[in-house]
């Protein structure tokens, strides 16, 4: 069983199943995506957001990679 040892980081939910040593790297990947590739968002409902991604192949590739991991 993996335990989340990054309790002070709200980006990592307690249900995260990534190995502990991979969690900071994953948080950094999402931070980079939101800082450089996500250019807008719309709240569709209280539990649903739609992100607008920069229109280039590299941004689309990073978004897809984050979605399937």
Number of C-alpha atoms within 10 A of each C-alpha: 5 11 13 19 12 14 11 8 11 9 16 18 11 13 9 13 14 14 11 14 10 10 18 13 11 16 15 12 14 16 13 13 17 15 10 12 21 17 13 11 11 10 10 9 8 6 6 9 11 11 15 12 18 15 11 9 9 11 16 15 11 16 19 11 10 13 8 6 7
